[in-house]
Amino acid sequence: MKTGYIILYAVVFILIGAYLCKSLLCVSDKKYLPQYTTEINRLVISLADDWEDISSGDMTGMEAEDFDYAVIDKDGDLVYATSQDISLTLSAAVSHYDIICDIERDGGVVGKLLVYNSYEEIQKAESRKSAEMVGGMSALMLAISLGYFIYLKKRVVEPFGRLKGFAEKVAAGDLDTPLEMDRGNIFGAFTESFDIMREELKISRRREEAAVKSRKEIIAELSHDIKTPVASIKAMVEFMTLTTDDKSQLETLASINSKADRIDKLVSNLFHATLEELEQLEVNSEELSSAEFADIITMNDHLKKVTVKDIKECVIIADRLRVEQIVGNIISNSYKYADTEIEVTSRFEDSWFIAELSDKGGGVPENEVELLTEKFRRGSNAHDKDGSGIGLYISKYLMERMGGELTCRNNSEGFTVELRFRLA
């Protein structure tokens, strides 16, 4: 807030207060009763000179005065009064502290002049004037305060509120909405600076996103490139296994093959996770026969532990490549964590084809079931097993991209993964 406005506001209030105090002091100085000594003396003489006419009721020779009075005779009877609202008897005049003067003629008192004491009326009038003055000053001060409040609200509070709302939007990530320029308020000089800050933050965020995307693309490319030599190693190991009978060499080759498999799975998980973050896991759904689904299961059952009990005949909407990936992840997890027979069953439910893959490995704690499809989450019984906790996460992601669903649950003997495919 500018200092000049504050000083002006203070000066106005000081001047108003000083004027109000001075006015009240002036009013207090007027509490005396106006003196009409000369006029009263002159009136007493005039009444004495004309008493015979006045006592008979002839007041034609009387002049108007600046004060009210009454005239009574020596018996106390009213002879004349300028008003009926004043003291008309001697006792009333005494009780009201009126001025009482004797009217003397020929050495005797013929009557009395009762000059009305208007002090009370004067005080009431002055009090009304003081009240009106205080009320007027209060109203003026209230109007000035209200005007200043409106000024502060328009020039300070509302602009500050807009800056606060702008800061909240920026903090929430909205860097596209510009700040309205208004140089007329007290924060006008900062408005443009704040909007420049928003633009700079927007540019910085774009650079950061581009850098992160670039790093992820590099990781994806390297992961993909690593898979090629790993595949060559596995092919050479397989060839050497077929061409040698030496037991020691066979054991070494088996160990190499196992390590190559582990590298291949880790690289695959890294590759798929990076592509998923880049939203590059393409899914091309088409009509797929449930018989092909059964073939996919058989193709991924390397250890021959899967028993396909029932696959209903139908046509589903799915991407064969992604289904192979999903089924491979599920069977591989069962091999690793359950190491039991796997049963596959299917059924129809409304417009869904539902396939269930169930093992007999005892399952996982109930409070962990829903967490298994989250990224990098593994069951508490998997601490001594190799894995990254991303297989079921990718499988669920791919199912949803195909318009289906993946859910997990414990069965009476182990763990079940349920796959829901839309019927064609």
C-alpha positions in Angstrom: 0.0 0.0 0.0 1.3 3.5 -0.9 2.4 5.5 2.2 0.8 8.7 0.8 -2.7 7.2 1.0 -2.1 6.2 4.6 -0.9 9.7 5.6 -3.8 11.3 3.8 -6.3 9.0 5.6 -4.7 9.8 9.0 -4.7 13.6 8.4 -8.4 13.6 7.4 -9.3 11.7 10.6 -7.2 14.1 12.7 -8.9 17.2 11.2 -12.4 15.7 11.6 -11.6 14.8 15.2 -10.2 18.3 15.9 -13.2 20.0 14.4 -15.6 17.8 16.4 -13.8 18.5 19.7 -13.7 22.3 19.0 -17.4 22.3 18.2 -18.3 20.4 21.4 -16.2 22.8 23.4 -17.9 25.8 21.8 -21.3 24.3 22.7 -20.2 23.8 26.3 -19.3 27.5 26.5 -22.9 28.5 25.8 -24.4 27.1 29.0 -24.9 30.5 30.5 -28.3 32.2 30.4 -28.6 35.2 28.1 -28.7 38.5 30.1 -31.4 41.1 29.3 -30.7 43.5 32.3 -31.3 46.7 30.4 -34.3 45.5 28.6 -35.8 44.1 31.8 -35.2 47.4 33.7 -36.7 49.4 30.8 -39.7 47.1 30.8 -40.3 47.4 34.5 -40.3 51.2 34.2 -42.6 51.1 31.2 -45.0 48.8 33.1 -45.0 51.1 36.2 -45.7 54.2 34.0 -48.5 52.5 32.1 -49.8 50.4 35.0 -53.3 51.9 35.0 -53.8 51.1 31.3 -52.1 47.7 31.7 -54.1 46.6 34.7 -57.2 47.4 32.8 -56.1 45.1 30.0 -54.8 47.7 27.5 -51.5 46.5 26.2 -51.4 48.5 23.1 -48.4 50.5 24.2 -46.2 47.4 25.0 -43.3 46.7 22.7 -42.1 43.2 21.8 -39.1 41.8 23.7 -36.5 39.1 23.0 -37.7 37.2 26.0 -41.0 35.8 27.4 -42.5 37.3 30.5 -45.7 37.5 32.5 -47.2 40.4 34.5 -49.3 39.8 37.6 -50.9 42.2 40.0 -50.3 42.4 43.7 -53.0 39.9 44.3 -51.3 37.4 42.1 -53.7 37.5 39.3 -52.4 37.3 35.7 -52.5 40.6 33.9 -50.5 39.8 30.8 -48.3 37.0 29.4 -46.4 36.7 26.1 -46.9 32.9 26.1 -49.1 30.4 27.9 -46.2 28.0 28.2 -44.3 30.0 30.8 -44.7 30.6 34.5 -48.0 32.5 35.1 -47.9 32.5 38.9 -45.4 33.6 41.5 -45.0 30.1 42.9 -44.3 28.7 39.4 -41.8 31.4 38.7 -40.0 30.7 42.0 -39.8 27.0 41.3 -38.6 27.6 37.7 -35.9 30.1 38.8 -37.4 32.8 36.8 -36.4 36.5 37.2 -38.9 38.3 39.5 -39.0 42.1 39.5 -41.4 44.3 41.5 -43.4 46.9 39.7 -43.5 50.0 41.9 -45.8 53.0 41.6 -46.2 55.9 44.0 -43.9 54.2 46.5 -45.9 50.9 46.6 -45.7 47.5 44.8 -48.6 47.2 42.4 -47.5 44.1 40.6 -44.7 41.8 39.6 -42.8 41.1 36.3 -42.0 37.4 35.9 -39.2 37.0 33.2 -39.1 33.4 32.0 -35.8 31.5 32.5 -35.2 29.9 29.1 -32.0 28.1 30.2 -33.6 24.6 29.9 -34.8 25.2 26.4 -31.4 26.6 25.4 -29.7 23.5 26.8 -32.1 21.2 24.9 -31.4 23.1 21.7 -27.7 23.0 22.3 -27.8 19.2 23.1 -29.8 18.6 19.9 -27.2 20.6 18.0 -24.3 18.6 19.6 -26.1 15.3 18.8 -26.6 16.4 15.2 -23.0 17.4 15.0 -21.7 14.2 16.5 -24.0 12.1 14.3 -23.0 14.0 11.2 -19.3 13.7 11.9 -19.8 10.0 12.7 -21.6 9.5 9.4 -18.9 11.4 7.5 -16.2 9.3 9.2 -18.1 6.1 8.4 -18.5 7.2 4.8 -14.8 7.9 4.5 -14.0 4.5 6.1 -16.4 2.7 3.9 -15.0 4.4 0.8 -11.4 3.5 1.9 -12.5 -0.1 2.6 -14.0 -0.3 -0.9 -10.8 1.2 -2.3 -8.7 -1.4 -0.4 -10.9 -4.2 -1.6 -10.8 -3.2 -5.2 -7.1 -2.2 -5.3 -5.5 -4.6 -2.8 -7.7 -7.5 -1.6 -9.2 -8.6 -4.9 -5.9 -8.3 -6.9 -4.1 -10.2 -4.1 -6.9 -12.9 -4.3 -6.3 -13.2 -8.1 -2.6 -13.6 -7.5 -3.2 -16.2 -4.9 -5.6 -18.1 -7.2 -3.0 -17.9 -10.0 -0.3 -19.3 -7.6 -2.6 -22.2 -6.6 -3.2 -23.0 -10.3 0.5 -22.9 -11.0 1.2 -25.1 -8.0 -1.5 -27.6 -9.2 0.3 -27.8 -12.6 -1.9 -25.4 -14.7 0.7 -23.5 -16.7 -1.5 -22.8 -19.7 -3.8 -20.2 -18.1 -2.3 -16.7 -18.3 -2.6 -14.2 -15.5 -4.9 -11.3 -16.4 -2.9 -8.1 -16.8 -4.1 -5.2 -14.6 -1.6 -2.3 -14.0 -4.3 -0.3 -12.2 -4.1 -2.1 -8.9 -1.3 -2.0 -6.3 0.2 -5.3 -7.6 0.0 -4.2 -11.2 3.8 -4.0 -11.4 4.1 -7.6 -10.5 1.4 -9.0 -12.8 3.6 -9.3 -15.8 6.5 -10.7 -13.8 4.2 -13.5 -12.4 3.0 -14.3 -15.9 6.6 -14.4 -17.2 7.4 -16.8 -14.4 4.5 -19.0 -15.5 5.9 -19.1 -19.1 9.3 -19.9 -17.9 8.0 -22.8 -15.7 6.0 -24.0 -18.7 9.1 -24.0 -20.8 11.1 -25.7 -18.1 8.5 -28.4 -17.7 8.5 -29.2 -21.4 12.3 -29.4 -21.3 12.1 -31.8 -18.3 9.5 -34.0 -20.0 11.5 -34.1 -23.2 14.6 -35.1 -21.2 12.8 -37.8 -19.2 11.2 -39.1 -22.4 14.6 -39.1 -24.1 16.2 -41.1 -21.2 13.3 -43.6 -21.3 13.7 -44.0 -25.1 17.4 -44.7 -24.6 16.6 -47.3 -21.9 14.1 -48.9 -24.2 16.5 -49.0 -27.1 19.3 -50.5 -25.0 17.0 -53.1 -23.5 15.9 -54.1 -27.0 19.5 -54.2 -28.2 20.6 -56.4 -25.3 17.9 -59.0 -26.1 19.6 -59.8 -29.4 23.0 -61.0 -28.0 21.2 -62.8 -25.2 19.2 -64.7 -27.8 22.4 -65.5 -29.6 24.0 -66.8 -26.3 20.9 -69.0 -25.7 21.1 -70.4 -29.3 24.8 -71.2 -28.9 24.2 -72.9 -25.6 21.4 -75.0 -27.1 23.7 -76.0 -30.0 26.6 -76.9 -27.7 24.2 -78.9 -25.5 23.2 -81.0 -28.4 26.8 -81.6 -29.5 28.4 -82.7 -26.3 28.1 -85.6 -23.9 30.5 -84.3 -21.2 28.6 -84.1 -18.0 30.6 -81.2 -16.6 30.1 -79.2 -19.8 26.4 -79.9 -19.7 26.2 -78.6 -16.2 28.1 -75.5 -17.1 25.9 -74.9 -20.2 22.8 -75.4 -18.1 24.0 -72.7 -15.7 24.8 -70.4 -18.6 21.4 -71.0 -20.0 19.7 -70.3 -16.7 21.6 -67.0 -16.3 20.8 -66.0 -19.8 17.1 -66.7 -19.1 17.3 -64.5 -16.1 18.9 -61.7 -18.0 16.3 -62.0 -20.8 13.4 -61.8 -18.3 14.9 -58.8 -16.5 15.6 -57.0 -19.7 12.1 -57.8 -21.0 10.5 -56.4 -17.9 12.6 -53.3 -18.1 11.8 -52.9 -21.8 8.1 -53.4 -21.3 8.0 -51.0 -18.3 9.8 -48.3 -20.2 7.5 -48.7 -23.2 4.4 -48.6 -21.0 5.6 -45.3 -19.4 6.1 -44.0 -22.9 2.7 -45.2 -23.8 4.3 -47.2 -26.7 2.9 -50.7 -25.8 0.8 -51.0 -28.9 -2.3 -53.2 -28.7 -4.1 -54.2 -31.9 -7.3 -56.1 -30.9 -9.0 -58.3 -33.4 -11.2 -61.4 -33.4 -9.5 -64.4 -31.9 -10.8 -67.9 -31.6 -10.8 -69.5 -28.1 -9.0 -72.5 -29.7 -6.0 -70.2 -30.4 -6.2 -69.1 -26.7 -5.8 -72.8 -25.8 -2.8 -73.1 -28.2 -1.2 -70.1 -26.5 -1.5 -71.8 -23.1 0.0 -75.0 -24.4 2.8 -73.1 -26.1 3.8 -71.3 -22.9 3.7 -74.5 -20.8 7.4 -75.4 -21.0 7.4 -77.6 -17.9 4.2 -79.4 -18.9 2.3 -78.5 -15.6 -0.8 -77.0 -17.2 -4.0 -79.0 -17.5 -6.6 -77.4 -19.8 -9.9 -78.8 -18.4 -12.4 -76.8 -20.4 -12.1 -74.0 -23.0 -15.5 -72.9 -24.3 -15.7 -72.5 -28.1 -16.2 -68.8 -29.0 -14.6 -65.8 -30.6 -13.1 -63.1 -28.4 -11.6 -59.6 -29.0 -7.9 -59.7 -28.3 -4.4 -59.1 -29.6 -2.7 -62.6 -30.0 0.8 -61.2 -29.3 -0.3 -59.6 -26.1 -2.3 -62.6 -25.0 0.8 -64.7 -25.4 2.7 -62.2 -23.2 0.0 -62.2 -20.6 -0.4 -66.0 -20.4 3.4 -66.4 -20.4 3.7 -64.0 -17.4 1.0 -65.9 -15.5 2.4 -69.4 -16.1 5.9 -68.2 -15.4 4.8 -66.7 -12.1 3.1 -70.0 -11.2 6.2 -72.0 -12.0 8.3 -69.7 -9.9 6.2 -69.2 -6.8 3.8 -72.2 -6.6 5.6 -74.9 -8.5 2.4 -77.0 -8.7 0.0 -78.2 -11.3 -2.0 -75.5 -13.1 -5.6 -75.9 -14.1 -7.3 -73.9 -16.8 -11.1 -73.5 -16.9 -13.4 -71.2 -18.7 -17.0 -70.0 -18.7 -19.4 -67.4 -20.1 -20.8 -64.5 -18.1 -23.1 -62.0 -20.0 -20.9 -60.7 -22.8 -17.6 -62.0 -21.4 -15.4 -65.0 -22.0 -13.7 -65.7 -18.7 -10.6 -67.9 -18.4 -9.1 -68.9 -15.0 -5.6 -70.2 -14.4 -5.3 -71.7 -10.9 -2.4 -73.3 -9.1 -2.2 -75.2 -5.7 0.7 -73.3 -4.1 -1.2 -72.0 -1.1 -1.9 -68.5 -2.4 -0.8 -65.2 -0.8 -2.1 -63.3 2.3 -5.5 -61.8 1.6 -4.4 -58.2 2.3 -1.8 -58.6 -0.5 -4.0 -59.9 -3.3 -5.2 -56.6 -4.7 -1.6 -55.2 -4.5 -0.1 -57.8 -6.8 -1.2 -56.0 -9.9 0.6 -52.8 -8.9 3.9 -51.8 -10.4 6.9 -53.4 -8.5 4.7 -55.1 -5.9 5.4 -58.7 -4.9 3.9 -61.0 -2.3 5.6 -61.5 1.1 6.2 -65.1 0.1 8.4 -64.1 -2.9 11.4 -62.6 -1.0 13.7 -65.5 -1.8 12.6 -65.6 -5.5 14.0 -63.7 -8.5 11.7 -61.2 -10.0 10.9 -57.5 -10.4 7.1 -57.4 -9.5 6.1 -56.1 -12.9 4.7 -59.1 -14.8 1.1 -58.9 -13.4 1.2 -55.1 -13.7 1.9 -55.3 -17.4 -0.5 -58.1 -17.9 -3.4 -56.1 -16.3 -2.4 -53.1 -18.3 -2.5 -55.0 -21.6 -5.9 -56.6 -20.7 -7.4 -53.2 -20.1 -6.0 -51.9 -23.4 -7.8 -54.8 -25.1 -11.0 -53.9 -23.3 -10.8 -56.7 -20.9 -10.0 -57.2 -17.2 -7.5 -59.1 -15.1 -8.2 -59.9 -11.4 -6.5 -62.1 -8.8 -7.8 -64.1 -5.9 -7.0 -67.0 -3.6 -8.7 -70.3 -4.2 -9.2 -73.2 -1.7 -5.7 -74.6 -2.6 -3.7 -71.8 -4.1 -3.9 -68.7 -6.3 -6.1 -67.9 -9.3 -5.8 -65.3 -12.1 -9.0 -64.5 -13.9 -8.9 -63.1 -17.5 -12.0 -61.5 -18.9 -12.2 -61.1 -22.7 -15.0 -59.4 -24.6 -17.0 -61.7 -26.9 -17.0 -60.7 -30.5 
